[in-house]
Amino acid sequence: MKGYEITFMAPRSRRHHGELVLDAVLRIAKTLGINRHTRRTDTESVGENDRSHSAHFFELADEPEELTFMLEDGKSDELMHAVEAAGLQVFCIRQPVEYFRLNPSAPANPA
């Protein structure tokens, strides 16, 4: 299938009306019927203001995170517009991808 990979990135400390910003993105996605995602915690990142974000002993709240979706064209536009309409301050990458499942009839957990 062809579609888009959309990755939202923010430090864990970023909030929108008291809610973690990536939790807000995920909540919006679920209202659109988008449930499949991958959420990662990164070791370090540098933001557009040249400020370093990392998880270290004293401040785990600044840990950078990513939330990624693989979506068809229409759903990717719908999610982007909904996040923007909600006023979330979040960095986003959207790139065209081809995605598929190899051996779809094979058992998921072979013994």
OpenMM code with the backbone's topology and positions (N, CA, C; nanometers):
from openmm import Vec3, app, unit

residues = "MET LYS GLY TYR GLU ILE THR PHE MET ALA PRO ARG SER ARG ARG HIS HIS GLY GLU LEU VAL LEU ASP ALA VAL LEU ARG ILE ALA LYS THR LEU GLY ILE ASN ARG HIS THR ARG ARG THR ASP THR GLU SER VAL GLY GLU ASN ASP ARG SER HIS SER ALA HIS PHE PHE GLU LEU ALA ASP GLU PRO GLU GLU LEU THR PHE MET LEU GLU ASP GLY LYS SER ASP GLU LEU MET HIS ALA VAL GLU ALA ALA GLY LEU GLN VAL PHE CYS ILE ARG GLN PRO VAL GLU TYR PHE ARG LEU ASN PRO SER ALA PRO ALA ASN PRO ALA".split()
positions = [
    Vec3(0.0835, -0.1172, 0.0000),
    Vec3(0.0000, 0.0000, 0.0000),
    Vec3(0.0883, 0.1239, 0.0000),
    Vec3(0.0362, 0.2281, -0.0552),
    Vec3(0.1067, 0.3560, -0.0520),
    Vec3(0.0317, 0.4500, 0.0398),
    Vec3(0.1072, 0.5288, 0.1125),
    Vec3(0.0468, 0.6225, 0.2055),
    Vec3(0.1525, 0.7141, 0.2625),
    Vec3(0.1333, 0.7513, 0.3876),
    Vec3(0.2256, 0.8432, 0.4530),
    Vec3(0.2645, 0.7925, 0.5909),
    Vec3(0.3908, 0.8160, 0.6246),
    Vec3(0.4376, 0.7979, 0.7612),
    Vec3(0.4368, 0.9373, 0.8234),
    Vec3(0.3645, 0.9517, 0.9331),
    Vec3(0.3593, 1.0796, 1.0037),
    Vec3(0.4182, 1.0580, 1.1421),
    Vec3(0.5198, 1.1368, 1.1745),
    Vec3(0.5829, 1.1280, 1.3057),
    Vec3(0.5724, 1.2633, 1.3748),
    Vec3(0.5140, 1.2620, 1.4936),
    Vec3(0.5052, 1.3807, 1.5779),
    Vec3(0.6137, 1.3684, 1.6843),
    Vec3(0.6837, 1.4797, 1.7136),
    Vec3(0.7940, 1.4783, 1.8099),
    Vec3(0.7771, 1.5910, 1.9103),
    Vec3(0.8008, 1.5582, 2.0370),
    Vec3(0.7937, 1.6602, 2.1423),
    Vec3(0.8637, 1.6086, 2.2671),
    Vec3(0.9175, 1.6991, 2.3487),
    Vec3(0.9688, 1.6548, 2.4777),
    Vec3(0.8522, 1.6150, 2.5675),
    Vec3(0.8752, 1.5195, 2.6535),
    Vec3(0.7696, 1.4702, 2.7423),
    Vec3(0.7100, 1.5828, 2.8274),
    Vec3(0.7834, 1.6885, 2.8507),
    Vec3(0.7355, 1.7991, 2.9343),
    Vec3(0.6347, 1.8896, 2.8628),
    Vec3(0.6240, 1.8811, 2.7303),
    Vec3(0.5340, 1.9714, 2.6570),
    Vec3(0.3890, 1.9309, 2.6790),
    Vec3(0.3086, 2.0292, 2.7174),
    Vec3(0.1675, 2.0039, 2.7465),
    Vec3(0.0783, 2.0990, 2.6675),
    Vec3(-0.0469, 2.0569, 2.6524),
    Vec3(-0.1506, 2.1386, 2.5893),
    Vec3(-0.2726, 2.1311, 2.6804),
    Vec3(-0.3043, 2.2415, 2.7460),
    Vec3(-0.4144, 2.2461, 2.8432),
    Vec3(-0.4007, 2.1350, 2.9477),
    Vec3(-0.2775, 2.1156, 2.9978),
    Vec3(-0.2527, 2.0187, 3.1036),
    Vec3(-0.2304, 1.8756, 3.0581),
    Vec3(-0.2534, 1.8473, 2.9306),
    Vec3(-0.2383, 1.7114, 2.8769),
    Vec3(-0.1061, 1.7024, 2.8014),
    Vec3(-0.0342, 1.5918, 2.8183),
    Vec3(0.0884, 1.5732, 2.7398),
    Vec3(0.0545, 1.5872, 2.5923),
    Vec3(0.1359, 1.6617, 2.5183),
    Vec3(0.1005, 1.6940, 2.3801),
    Vec3(0.0878, 1.5684, 2.2932),
    Vec3(0.1747, 1.4683, 2.3124),
    Vec3(0.1617, 1.3473, 2.2310),
    Vec3(0.0416, 1.2640, 2.2736),
    Vec3(0.0018, 1.2717, 2.4005),
    Vec3(-0.1233, 1.2081, 2.4427),
    Vec3(-0.2414, 1.2754, 2.3733),
    Vec3(-0.2335, 1.4078, 2.3576),
    Vec3(-0.3398, 1.4816, 2.2889),
    Vec3(-0.3471, 1.4409, 2.1417),
    Vec3(-0.2315, 1.4254, 2.0760),
    Vec3(-0.2302, 1.3800, 1.9364),
    Vec3(-0.2932, 1.2414, 1.9267),
    Vec3(-0.2571, 1.1524, 2.0171),
    Vec3(-0.3111, 1.0166, 2.0164),
    Vec3(-0.4623, 1.0167, 2.0402),
    Vec3(-0.5084, 1.1009, 2.1304),
    Vec3(-0.6523, 1.1119, 2.1573),
    Vec3(-0.7264, 1.1594, 2.0321),
    Vec3(-0.6704, 1.2591, 1.9636),
    Vec3(-0.7306, 1.3098, 1.8401),
    Vec3(-0.7338, 1.1996, 1.7349),
    Vec3(-0.6231, 1.1264, 1.7211),
    Vec3(-0.6168, 1.0172, 1.6231),
    Vec3(-0.7264, 0.9146, 1.6500),
    Vec3(-0.7454, 0.8791, 1.7757),
    Vec3(-0.8473, 0.7791, 1.8103),
    Vec3(-0.9876, 0.8277, 1.7769),
    Vec3(-1.0138, 0.9576, 1.7911),
    Vec3(-1.1464, 1.0098, 1.7544),
    Vec3(-1.1696, 1.0000, 1.6040),
    Vec3(-1.0606, 0.9918, 1.5276),
    Vec3(-1.0702, 0.9778, 1.3816),
    Vec3(-1.0691, 0.8314, 1.3386),
    Vec3(-1.0688, 0.7400, 1.4350),
    Vec3(-1.0664, 0.5972, 1.4039),
    Vec3(-0.9277, 0.5436, 1.3748),
    Vec3(-0.8254, 0.6194, 1.4104),
    Vec3(-0.6861, 0.5782, 1.3888),
    Vec3(-0.6340, 0.5207, 1.5201),
    Vec3(-0.6102, 0.3904, 1.5230),
    Vec3(-0.5675, 0.3254, 1.6466),
    Vec3(-0.4250, 0.2717, 1.6416),
    Vec3(-0.3755, 0.2365, 1.5236),
    Vec3(-0.2426, 0.1760, 1.5133),
    Vec3(-0.1366, 0.2851, 1.5142),
    Vec3(-0.0398, 0.2704, 1.6023),
    Vec3(0.0667, 0.3689, 1.6151),
    Vec3(0.1881, 0.3050, 1.6820),
    Vec3(0.2988, 0.3752, 1.6771),
    Vec3(0.4197, 0.3375, 1.7502),
    Vec3(0.4660, 0.4602, 1.8267),
    Vec3(0.4950, 0.4415, 1.9552),
    Vec3(0.5443, 0.5521, 2.0376),
    Vec3(0.6822, 0.5145, 2.0887),
    Vec3(0.7779, 0.6038, 2.0670),
    Vec3(0.9165, 0.5784, 2.1059),
    Vec3(0.9649, 0.6861, 2.2024),
    Vec3(1.0530, 0.6449, 2.2893),
    Vec3(1.1253, 0.7388, 2.3744),
    Vec3(1.2664, 0.7472, 2.3190),
    Vec3(1.3129, 0.8671, 2.2937),
    Vec3(1.4461, 0.8867, 2.2381),
    Vec3(1.5450, 0.9226, 2.3485),
    Vec3(1.6715, 0.9039, 2.3193),
    Vec3(1.7766, 0.9347, 2.4157),
    Vec3(1.8046, 1.0837, 2.4216),
    Vec3(1.8083, 1.1464, 2.3045),
    Vec3(1.8433, 1.2884, 2.2990),
    Vec3(1.7901, 1.3490, 2.1706),
    Vec3(1.7605, 1.4784, 2.1751),
    Vec3(1.7261, 1.5535, 2.0545),
    Vec3(1.7620, 1.6996, 2.0776),
    Vec3(1.7759, 1.7738, 1.9682),
    Vec3(1.7993, 1.9175, 1.9751),
    Vec3(1.6866, 1.9830, 1.8975),
    Vec3(1.6151, 2.0732, 1.9625),
    Vec3(1.4998, 2.1379, 1.9013),
    Vec3(1.5386, 2.2538, 1.8122),
    Vec3(1.4354, 2.3162, 1.7512),
    Vec3(1.4597, 2.4248, 1.6572),
    Vec3(1.5219, 2.5476, 1.7241),
    Vec3(1.5122, 2.5583, 1.8565),
    Vec3(1.5751, 2.6689, 1.9289),
    Vec3(1.7163, 2.6334, 1.9763),
    Vec3(1.7709, 2.5236, 1.9240),
    Vec3(1.9043, 2.4724, 1.9583),
    Vec3(1.9150, 2.4263, 2.1033),
    Vec3(1.8026, 2.4022, 2.1679),
    Vec3(1.8021, 2.3518, 2.3058),
    Vec3(1.8057, 2.1998, 2.3025),
    Vec3(1.8951, 2.1421, 2.3808),
    Vec3(1.9070, 1.9967, 2.3881),
    Vec3(1.8010, 1.9411, 2.4824),
    Vec3(1.7354, 1.8339, 2.4402),
    Vec3(1.6376, 1.7627, 2.5221),
    Vec3(1.6897, 1.6209, 2.5410),
    Vec3(1.6939, 1.5747, 2.6657),
    Vec3(1.7400, 1.4385, 2.6898),
    Vec3(1.6859, 1.3891, 2.8232),
    Vec3(1.6873, 1.2582, 2.8367),
    Vec3(1.6492, 1.1963, 2.9635),
    Vec3(1.7765, 1.1807, 3.0441),
    Vec3(1.7829, 1.2479, 3.1543),
    Vec3(1.8979, 1.2303, 3.2416),
    Vec3(1.8483, 1.2189, 3.3846),
    Vec3(1.9373, 1.1890, 3.4720),
    Vec3(1.9024, 1.1546, 3.6100),
    Vec3(1.8131, 1.2590, 3.6773),
    Vec3(1.8383, 1.3865, 3.6531),
    Vec3(1.7664, 1.4906, 3.7262),
    Vec3(1.6341, 1.5306, 3.6614),
    Vec3(1.6192, 1.5126, 3.5322),
    Vec3(1.5014, 1.5658, 3.4649),
    Vec3(1.4494, 1.4706, 3.3577),
    Vec3(1.3729, 1.3704, 3.3978),
    Vec3(1.3158, 1.2764, 3.3009),
    Vec3(1.2033, 1.3393, 3.2203),
    Vec3(1.1446, 1.4480, 3.2682),
    Vec3(1.0321, 1.5110, 3.1989),
    Vec3(1.0736, 1.5706, 3.0652),
    Vec3(1.2024, 1.5950, 3.0445),
    Vec3(1.2483, 1.6559, 2.9201),
    Vec3(1.2839, 1.5513, 2.8144),
    Vec3(1.2556, 1.4256, 2.8434),
    Vec3(1.2869, 1.3155, 2.7527),
    Vec3(1.2127, 1.3334, 2.6198),
    Vec3(1.2837, 1.3279, 2.5064),
    Vec3(1.2167, 1.3420, 2.3776),
    Vec3(1.1380, 1.2159, 2.3416),
    Vec3(1.0216, 1.2353, 2.2804),
    Vec3(0.9371, 1.1236, 2.2390),
    Vec3(0.8916, 1.1432, 2.0951),
    Vec3(0.8580, 1.0309, 2.0308),
    Vec3(0.8031, 1.0309, 1.8951),
    Vec3(0.6769, 0.9463, 1.8931),
    Vec3(0.5800, 0.9890, 1.8136),
    Vec3(0.4564, 0.9150, 1.7931),
    Vec3(0.4378, 0.9024, 1.6424),
    Vec3(0.4372, 0.7787, 1.5904),
    Vec3(0.4364, 0.7544, 1.4462),
    Vec3(0.3125, 0.6782, 1.4035),
    Vec3(0.2575, 0.7192, 1.2894),
    Vec3(0.1423, 0.6541, 1.2275),
    Vec3(0.1760, 0.6227, 1.0822),
    Vec3(0.1236, 0.5118, 1.0280),
    Vec3(0.1266, 0.4803, 0.8851),
    Vec3(-0.0174, 0.4904, 0.8372),
    Vec3(-0.0434, 0.5834, 0.7454),
    Vec3(-0.1818, 0.6129, 0.7077),
    Vec3(-0.1994, 0.6288, 0.5580),
    Vec3(-0.3222, 0.6008, 0.5124),
    Vec3(-0.3580, 0.6300, 0.3745),
    Vec3(-0.3620, 0.7823, 0.3589),
    Vec3(-0.3564, 0.8278, 0.2347),
    Vec3(-0.3489, 0.9703, 0.2036),
    Vec3(-0.4582, 1.0515, 0.2735),
    Vec3(-0.5837, 1.0125, 0.2600),
    Vec3(-0.6942, 1.0885, 0.3181),
    Vec3(-0.6873, 1.0964, 0.4692),
    Vec3(-0.6526, 0.9853, 0.5342),
    Vec3(-0.6435, 0.9830, 0.6804),
    Vec3(-0.5271, 1.0680, 0.7299),
    Vec3(-0.4181, 1.0722, 0.6542),
    Vec3(-0.3047, 1.1531, 0.6985),
    Vec3(-0.3418, 1.3012, 0.6954),
    Vec3(-0.4110, 1.3439, 0.5905),
    Vec3(-0.4572, 1.4831, 0.5839),
    Vec3(-0.5538, 1.5137, 0.6974),
    Vec3(-0.6447, 1.4208, 0.7235),
    Vec3(-0.7441, 1.4390, 0.8287),
    Vec3(-0.6768, 1.4566, 0.9654),
    Vec3(-0.5769, 1.3736, 0.9938),
    Vec3(-0.5064, 1.3833, 1.1214),
    Vec3(-0.4294, 1.5145, 1.1313),
    Vec3(-0.3573, 1.5510, 1.0271),
    Vec3(-0.2799, 1.6758, 1.0282),
    Vec3(-0.3710, 1.7961, 1.0524),
    Vec3(-0.4839, 1.8011, 0.9827),
    Vec3(-0.5769, 1.9139, 0.9981),
    Vec3(-0.6371, 1.9169, 1.1384),
    Vec3(-0.6702, 1.8008, 1.1936),
    Vec3(-0.7306, 1.7944, 1.3269),
    Vec3(-0.6318, 1.8388, 1.4350),
    Vec3(-0.5056, 1.7983, 1.4228),
    Vec3(-0.4039, 1.8386, 1.5203),
    Vec3(-0.3811, 1.9895, 1.5110),
    Vec3(-0.3752, 2.0407, 1.3893),
    Vec3(-0.3569, 2.1850, 1.3711),
    Vec3(-0.4769, 2.2627, 1.4256),
    Vec3(-0.5975, 2.2143, 1.3986),
    Vec3(-0.7191, 2.2811, 1.4464),
    Vec3(-0.7268, 2.2822, 1.5990),
    Vec3(-0.6681, 2.1817, 1.6630),
    Vec3(-0.6679, 2.1749, 1.8096),
    Vec3(-0.5677, 2.2725, 1.8711),
    Vec3(-0.4806, 2.3302, 1.7886),
    Vec3(-0.3840, 2.4280, 1.8377),
    Vec3(-0.2640, 2.3684, 1.9082),
    Vec3(-0.2337, 2.2414, 1.8797),
    Vec3(-0.1198, 2.1761, 1.9450),
    Vec3(0.0114, 2.2291, 1.8887),
    Vec3(0.1067, 2.2597, 1.9773),
    Vec3(0.2402, 2.2997, 1.9346),
    Vec3(0.3266, 2.1743, 1.9328),
    Vec3(0.3480, 2.1199, 1.8123),
    Vec3(0.4209, 1.9941, 1.8008),
    Vec3(0.4929, 1.9903, 1.6662),
    Vec3(0.6146, 1.9376, 1.6656),
    Vec3(0.6911, 1.9208, 1.5421),
    Vec3(0.6434, 1.7941, 1.4730),
    Vec3(0.6362, 1.7973, 1.3407),
    Vec3(0.5801, 1.6849, 1.2660),
    Vec3(0.6574, 1.6629, 1.1365),
    Vec3(0.6749, 1.5366, 1.1010),
    Vec3(0.7332, 1.4985, 0.9719),
    Vec3(0.6313, 1.4105, 0.9013),
    Vec3(0.6044, 1.4405, 0.7742),
    Vec3(0.5166, 1.3542, 0.6947),
    Vec3(0.5911, 1.3220, 0.5659),
    Vec3(0.6045, 1.1922, 0.5390),
    Vec3(0.6755, 1.1508, 0.4182),
    Vec3(0.6024, 1.0356, 0.3510),
    Vec3(0.6036, 1.0345, 0.2176),
    Vec3(0.5374, 0.9248, 0.1467),
    Vec3(0.6136, 0.7943, 0.1673),
    Vec3(0.5378, 0.6859, 0.1860),
    Vec3(0.5980, 0.5541, 0.2065),
    Vec3(0.5152, 0.4480, 0.1355),
    Vec3(0.5774, 0.3348, 0.1140),
    Vec3(0.5082, 0.2151, 0.0678),
    Vec3(0.5182, 0.1152, 0.1821),
    Vec3(0.4056, 0.0616, 0.2243),
    Vec3(0.4071, -0.0302, 0.3383),
    Vec3(0.3225, -0.1528, 0.3086),
    Vec3(0.3580, -0.2629, 0.3730),
    Vec3(0.2898, -0.3899, 0.3484),
    Vec3(0.3253, -0.4871, 0.4588),
    Vec3(0.2525, -0.5969, 0.4657),
    Vec3(0.2806, -0.7031, 0.5625),
    Vec3(0.3339, -0.8230, 0.4844),
    Vec3(0.4495, -0.8738, 0.5244),
    Vec3(0.5061, -0.9933, 0.4633),
    Vec3(0.4405, -1.1164, 0.5244),
    Vec3(0.4132, -1.2160, 0.4447),
    Vec3(0.3543, -1.3423, 0.4907),
    Vec3(0.2316, -1.3216, 0.5802),
    Vec3(0.1287, -1.2554, 0.5296),
    Vec3(0.0134, -1.2228, 0.6142),
    Vec3(-0.0608, -1.3438, 0.6697),
    Vec3(-0.0484, -1.4611, 0.6064),
    Vec3(-0.1210, -1.5781, 0.6566),
    Vec3(-0.0386, -1.6623, 0.7545),
    Vec3(0.0875, -1.6262, 0.7767),
    Vec3(0.1714, -1.7006, 0.8717),
    Vec3(0.1244, -1.6721, 1.0141),
    Vec3(0.1355, -1.7702, 1.1048),
    Vec3(0.0944, -1.7460, 1.2437),
    Vec3(0.1795, -1.6362, 1.3076),
    Vec3(0.1163, -1.5524, 1.3870),
    Vec3(0.1856, -1.4395, 1.4494),
    Vec3(0.2863, -1.4845, 1.5542),
    Vec3(0.2558, -1.5922, 1.6262),
    Vec3(0.3441, -1.6409, 1.7329),
    Vec3(0.3727, -1.7898, 1.7141),
    Vec3(0.4574, -1.8243, 1.6158),
    Vec3(0.4856, -1.9668, 1.5949),
    Vec3(0.5585, -2.0260, 1.7151),
    Vec3(0.5263, -2.1505, 1.7454),
    Vec3(0.5866, -2.2183, 1.8619),
    Vec3(0.7272, -2.2628, 1.8321),
] * unit.nanometer
topology = app.Topology()
chain = topology.addChain("A")
for resn in residues:
    res = topology.addResidue(resn, chain)
    for name in ("N", "CA", "C"):
        topology.addAtom(name, app.Element.getBySymbol(name[0]), res)
